[in-house]
Amino acid sequence: MQVKVLFFGPAKDITHLSSQFYTVEIGSTLQSLINRLYQDFPQAKEVFELCSFVINTEFASPEAILREEDEVAVLPPVSGG
């Protein structure tokens, strides 16, 4: 099945991508996708470790199960006042 990963901020800068499709197995977790991102973009691992991951506009835990056509956003840390 396919999921779409959206990169924002520093994740976009370091990967040079705004989005990319990934084929994952049924029952795959967000963590398995994150691990794949670490493999595909080893230079971005430190950035990814600071980011939040969102599935279809909702913050998700690493144990979340991915579904066909999910959109996973890689969001940088946000601070504000």
Chimera marker file (.cmm) of the C-alpha trace (Angstrom):
<marker_set name="trace">
<marker id="1" x="0.000" y="0.000" z="0.000" r="1" g="1" b="0" radius="0.5"/>
<marker id="2" x="1.127" y="3.569" z="-0.504" r="1" g="1" b="0" radius="0.5"/>
<marker id="3" x="1.454" y="6.475" z="1.900" r="1" g="1" b="0" radius="0.5"/>
<marker id="4" x="2.554" y="9.995" z="1.133" r="1" g="1" b="0" radius="0.5"/>
<marker id="5" x="5.170" y="11.696" z="3.302" r="1" g="1" b="0" radius="0.5"/>
<marker id="6" x="5.134" y="15.501" z="3.406" r="1" g="1" b="0" radius="0.5"/>
<marker id="7" x="8.315" y="17.289" z="4.493" r="1" g="1" b="0" radius="0.5"/>
<marker id="8" x="8.248" y="20.751" z="6.094" r="1" g="1" b="0" radius="0.5"/>
<marker id="9" x="10.859" y="23.211" z="7.381" r="1" g="1" b="0" radius="0.5"/>
<marker id="10" x="14.313" y="21.744" z="8.045" r="1" g="1" b="0" radius="0.5"/>
<marker id="11" x="13.156" y="18.263" z="6.961" r="1" g="1" b="0" radius="0.5"/>
<marker id="12" x="12.260" y="19.697" z="3.563" r="1" g="1" b="0" radius="0.5"/>
<marker id="13" x="15.527" y="21.628" z="3.383" r="1" g="1" b="0" radius="0.5"/>
<marker id="14" x="17.743" y="18.633" z="4.148" r="1" g="1" b="0" radius="0.5"/>
<marker id="15" x="15.871" y="16.081" z="1.996" r="1" g="1" b="0" radius="0.5"/>
<marker id="16" x="15.291" y="18.523" z="-0.877" r="1" g="1" b="0" radius="0.5"/>
<marker id="17" x="11.762" y="17.115" z="-1.144" r="1" g="1" b="0" radius="0.5"/>
<marker id="18" x="8.346" y="18.524" z="-0.367" r="1" g="1" b="0" radius="0.5"/>
<marker id="19" x="6.762" y="15.079" z="-0.589" r="1" g="1" b="0" radius="0.5"/>
<marker id="20" x="7.465" y="11.480" z="-1.519" r="1" g="1" b="0" radius="0.5"/>
<marker id="21" x="5.364" y="8.330" z="-1.839" r="1" g="1" b="0" radius="0.5"/>
<marker id="22" x="6.388" y="5.194" z="0.041" r="1" g="1" b="0" radius="0.5"/>
<marker id="23" x="5.162" y="1.663" z="-0.411" r="1" g="1" b="0" radius="0.5"/>
<marker id="24" x="4.679" y="-0.016" z="2.973" r="1" g="1" b="0" radius="0.5"/>
<marker id="25" x="3.261" y="-3.354" z="4.011" r="1" g="1" b="0" radius="0.5"/>
<marker id="26" x="-0.229" y="-3.689" z="5.453" r="1" g="1" b="0" radius="0.5"/>
<marker id="27" x="-0.019" y="-3.334" z="9.224" r="1" g="1" b="0" radius="0.5"/>
<marker id="28" x="3.111" y="-1.159" z="9.127" r="1" g="1" b="0" radius="0.5"/>
<marker id="29" x="3.536" y="1.313" z="11.948" r="1" g="1" b="0" radius="0.5"/>
<marker id="30" x="4.574" y="4.922" z="11.833" r="1" g="1" b="0" radius="0.5"/>
<marker id="31" x="7.827" y="3.854" z="13.520" r="1" g="1" b="0" radius="0.5"/>
<marker id="32" x="8.630" y="1.490" z="10.659" r="1" g="1" b="0" radius="0.5"/>
<marker id="33" x="8.178" y="4.378" z="8.240" r="1" g="1" b="0" radius="0.5"/>
<marker id="34" x="10.344" y="6.642" z="10.412" r="1" g="1" b="0" radius="0.5"/>
<marker id="35" x="13.055" y="3.954" z="10.415" r="1" g="1" b="0" radius="0.5"/>
<marker id="36" x="12.870" y="3.883" z="6.635" r="1" g="1" b="0" radius="0.5"/>
<marker id="37" x="13.273" y="7.650" z="6.527" r="1" g="1" b="0" radius="0.5"/>
<marker id="38" x="16.386" y="7.279" z="8.699" r="1" g="1" b="0" radius="0.5"/>
<marker id="39" x="17.773" y="4.795" z="6.151" r="1" g="1" b="0" radius="0.5"/>
<marker id="40" x="16.858" y="6.869" z="3.103" r="1" g="1" b="0" radius="0.5"/>
<marker id="41" x="18.100" y="10.156" z="4.580" r="1" g="1" b="0" radius="0.5"/>
<marker id="42" x="20.835" y="9.383" z="7.148" r="1" g="1" b="0" radius="0.5"/>
<marker id="43" x="21.959" y="13.006" z="7.001" r="1" g="1" b="0" radius="0.5"/>
<marker id="44" x="18.495" y="14.033" z="8.264" r="1" g="1" b="0" radius="0.5"/>
<marker id="45" x="18.215" y="11.661" z="11.239" r="1" g="1" b="0" radius="0.5"/>
<marker id="46" x="18.986" y="14.347" z="13.823" r="1" g="1" b="0" radius="0.5"/>
<marker id="47" x="16.382" y="16.631" z="12.241" r="1" g="1" b="0" radius="0.5"/>
<marker id="48" x="13.755" y="13.871" z="12.123" r="1" g="1" b="0" radius="0.5"/>
<marker id="49" x="14.371" y="13.074" z="15.796" r="1" g="1" b="0" radius="0.5"/>
<marker id="50" x="13.298" y="16.633" z="16.681" r="1" g="1" b="0" radius="0.5"/>
<marker id="51" x="10.212" y="16.588" z="14.452" r="1" g="1" b="0" radius="0.5"/>
<marker id="52" x="6.634" y="15.610" z="15.166" r="1" g="1" b="0" radius="0.5"/>
<marker id="53" x="4.837" y="13.174" z="12.891" r="1" g="1" b="0" radius="0.5"/>
<marker id="54" x="1.238" y="13.721" z="11.898" r="1" g="1" b="0" radius="0.5"/>
<marker id="55" x="-1.011" y="11.248" z="10.114" r="1" g="1" b="0" radius="0.5"/>
<marker id="56" x="-3.882" y="12.866" z="8.200" r="1" g="1" b="0" radius="0.5"/>
<marker id="57" x="-3.702" y="16.091" z="10.272" r="1" g="1" b="0" radius="0.5"/>
<marker id="58" x="-3.592" y="14.336" z="13.670" r="1" g="1" b="0" radius="0.5"/>
<marker id="59" x="-0.486" y="13.946" z="15.821" r="1" g="1" b="0" radius="0.5"/>
<marker id="60" x="0.397" y="10.262" z="15.972" r="1" g="1" b="0" radius="0.5"/>
<marker id="61" x="2.435" y="7.991" z="18.195" r="1" g="1" b="0" radius="0.5"/>
<marker id="62" x="5.114" y="5.739" z="16.703" r="1" g="1" b="0" radius="0.5"/>
<marker id="63" x="2.833" y="2.736" z="17.302" r="1" g="1" b="0" radius="0.5"/>
<marker id="64" x="0.097" y="4.136" z="15.021" r="1" g="1" b="0" radius="0.5"/>
<marker id="65" x="-0.835" y="1.783" z="12.183" r="1" g="1" b="0" radius="0.5"/>
<marker id="66" x="-0.587" y="3.228" z="8.686" r="1" g="1" b="0" radius="0.5"/>
<marker id="67" x="-3.423" y="2.821" z="6.217" r="1" g="1" b="0" radius="0.5"/>
<marker id="68" x="-3.656" y="3.043" z="2.431" r="1" g="1" b="0" radius="0.5"/>
<marker id="69" x="-3.304" y="6.621" z="1.142" r="1" g="1" b="0" radius="0.5"/>
<marker id="70" x="-2.404" y="8.110" z="4.550" r="1" g="1" b="0" radius="0.5"/>
<marker id="71" x="-0.532" y="11.396" z="4.477" r="1" g="1" b="0" radius="0.5"/>
<marker id="72" x="2.277" y="11.576" z="7.001" r="1" g="1" b="0" radius="0.5"/>
<marker id="73" x="3.626" y="15.063" z="7.681" r="1" g="1" b="0" radius="0.5"/>
<marker id="74" x="7.078" y="15.599" z="9.157" r="1" g="1" b="0" radius="0.5"/>
<marker id="75" x="6.727" y="18.826" z="11.160" r="1" g="1" b="0" radius="0.5"/>
<marker id="76" x="9.564" y="20.790" z="12.738" r="1" g="1" b="0" radius="0.5"/>
<marker id="77" x="9.423" y="21.780" z="16.395" r="1" g="1" b="0" radius="0.5"/>
<marker id="78" x="7.378" y="24.917" z="16.958" r="1" g="1" b="0" radius="0.5"/>
<marker id="79" x="7.892" y="27.546" z="19.597" r="1" g="1" b="0" radius="0.5"/>
<marker id="80" x="6.001" y="30.697" z="20.159" r="1" g="1" b="0" radius="0.5"/>
<marker id="81" x="4.619" y="33.050" z="22.638" r="1" g="1" b="0" radius="0.5"/>
<link id1="1" id2="2" r="1" g="1" b="0" radius="0.2"/>
<link id1="2" id2="3" r="1" g="1" b="0" radius="0.2"/>
<link id1="3" id2="4" r="1" g="1" b="0" radius="0.2"/>
<link id1="4" id2="5" r="1" g="1" b="0" radius="0.2"/>
<link id1="5" id2="6" r="1" g="1" b="0" radius="0.2"/>
<link id1="6" id2="7" r="1" g="1" b="0" radius="0.2"/>
<link id1="7" id2="8" r="1" g="1" b="0" radius="0.2"/>
<link id1="8" id2="9" r="1" g="1" b="0" radius="0.2"/>
<link id1="9" id2="10" r="1" g="1" b="0" radius="0.2"/>
<link id1="10" id2="11" r="1" g="1" b="0" radius="0.2"/>
<link id1="11" id2="12" r="1" g="1" b="0" radius="0.2"/>
<link id1="12" id2="13" r="1" g="1" b="0" radius="0.2"/>
<link id1="13" id2="14" r="1" g="1" b="0" radius="0.2"/>
<link id1="14" id2="15" r="1" g="1" b="0" radius="0.2"/>
<link id1="15" id2="16" r="1" g="1" b="0" radius="0.2"/>
<link id1="16" id2="17" r="1" g="1" b="0" radius="0.2"/>
<link id1="17" id2="18" r="1" g="1" b="0" radius="0.2"/>
<link id1="18" id2="19" r="1" g="1" b="0" radius="0.2"/>
<link id1="19" id2="20" r="1" g="1" b="0" radius="0.2"/>
<link id1="20" id2="21" r="1" g="1" b="0" radius="0.2"/>
<link id1="21" id2="22" r="1" g="1" b="0" radius="0.2"/>
<link id1="22" id2="23" r="1" g="1" b="0" radius="0.2"/>
<link id1="23" id2="24" r="1" g="1" b="0" radius="0.2"/>
<link id1="24" id2="25" r="1" g="1" b="0" radius="0.2"/>
<link id1="25" id2="26" r="1" g="1" b="0" radius="0.2"/>
<link id1="26" id2="27" r="1" g="1" b="0" radius="0.2"/>
<link id1="27" id2="28" r="1" g="1" b="0" radius="0.2"/>
<link id1="28" id2="29" r="1" g="1" b="0" radius="0.2"/>
<link id1="29" id2="30" r="1" g="1" b="0" radius="0.2"/>
<link id1="30" id2="31" r="1" g="1" b="0" radius="0.2"/>
<link id1="31" id2="32" r="1" g="1" b="0" radius="0.2"/>
<link id1="32" id2="33" r="1" g="1" b="0" radius="0.2"/>
<link id1="33" id2="34" r="1" g="1" b="0" radius="0.2"/>
<link id1="34" id2="35" r="1" g="1" b="0" radius="0.2"/>
<link id1="35" id2="36" r="1" g="1" b="0" radius="0.2"/>
<link id1="36" id2="37" r="1" g="1" b="0" radius="0.2"/>
<link id1="37" id2="38" r="1" g="1" b="0" radius="0.2"/>
<link id1="38" id2="39" r="1" g="1" b="0" radius="0.2"/>
<link id1="39" id2="40" r="1" g="1" b="0" radius="0.2"/>
<link id1="40" id2="41" r="1" g="1" b="0" radius="0.2"/>
<link id1="41" id2="42" r="1" g="1" b="0" radius="0.2"/>
<link id1="42" id2="43" r="1" g="1" b="0" radius="0.2"/>
<link id1="43" id2="44" r="1" g="1" b="0" radius="0.2"/>
<link id1="44" id2="45" r="1" g="1" b="0" radius="0.2"/>
<link id1="45" id2="46" r="1" g="1" b="0" radius="0.2"/>
<link id1="46" id2="47" r="1" g="1" b="0" radius="0.2"/>
<link id1="47" id2="48" r="1" g="1" b="0" radius="0.2"/>
<link id1="48" id2="49" r="1" g="1" b="0" radius="0.2"/>
<link id1="49" id2="50" r="1" g="1" b="0" radius="0.2"/>
<link id1="50" id2="51" r="1" g="1" b="0" radius="0.2"/>
<link id1="51" id2="52" r="1" g="1" b="0" radius="0.2"/>
<link id1="52" id2="53" r="1" g="1" b="0" radius="0.2"/>
<link id1="53" id2="54" r="1" g="1" b="0" radius="0.2"/>
<link id1="54" id2="55" r="1" g="1" b="0" radius="0.2"/>
<link id1="55" id2="56" r="1" g="1" b="0" radius="0.2"/>
<link id1="56" id2="57" r="1" g="1" b="0" radius="0.2"/>
<link id1="57" id2="58" r="1" g="1" b="0" radius="0.2"/>
<link id1="58" id2="59" r="1" g="1" b="0" radius="0.2"/>
<link id1="59" id2="60" r="1" g="1" b="0" radius="0.2"/>
<link id1="60" id2="61" r="1" g="1" b="0" radius="0.2"/>
<link id1="61" id2="62" r="1" g="1" b="0" radius="0.2"/>
<link id1="62" id2="63" r="1" g="1" b="0" radius="0.2"/>
<link id1="63" id2="64" r="1" g="1" b="0" radius="0.2"/>
<link id1="64" id2="65" r="1" g="1" b="0" radius="0.2"/>
<link id1="65" id2="66" r="1" g="1" b="0" radius="0.2"/>
<link id1="66" id2="67" r="1" g="1" b="0" radius="0.2"/>
<link id1="67" id2="68" r="1" g="1" b="0" radius="0.2"/>
<link id1="68" id2="69" r="1" g="1" b="0" radius="0.2"/>
<link id1="69" id2="70" r="1" g="1" b="0" radius="0.2"/>
<link id1="70" id2="71" r="1" g="1" b="0" radius="0.2"/>
<link id1="71" id2="72" r="1" g="1" b="0" radius="0.2"/>
<link id1="72" id2="73" r="1" g="1" b="0" radius="0.2"/>
<link id1="73" id2="74" r="1" g="1" b="0" radius="0.2"/>
<link id1="74" id2="75" r="1" g="1" b="0" radius="0.2"/>
<link id1="75" id2="76" r="1" g="1" b="0" radius="0.2"/>
<link id1="76" id2="77" r="1" g="1" b="0" radius="0.2"/>
<link id1="77" id2="78" r="1" g="1" b="0" radius="0.2"/>
<link id1="78" id2="79" r="1" g="1" b="0" radius="0.2"/>
<link id1="79" id2="80" r="1" g="1" b="0" radius="0.2"/>
<link id1="80" id2="81" r="1" g="1" b="0" radius="0.2"/>
</marker_set>
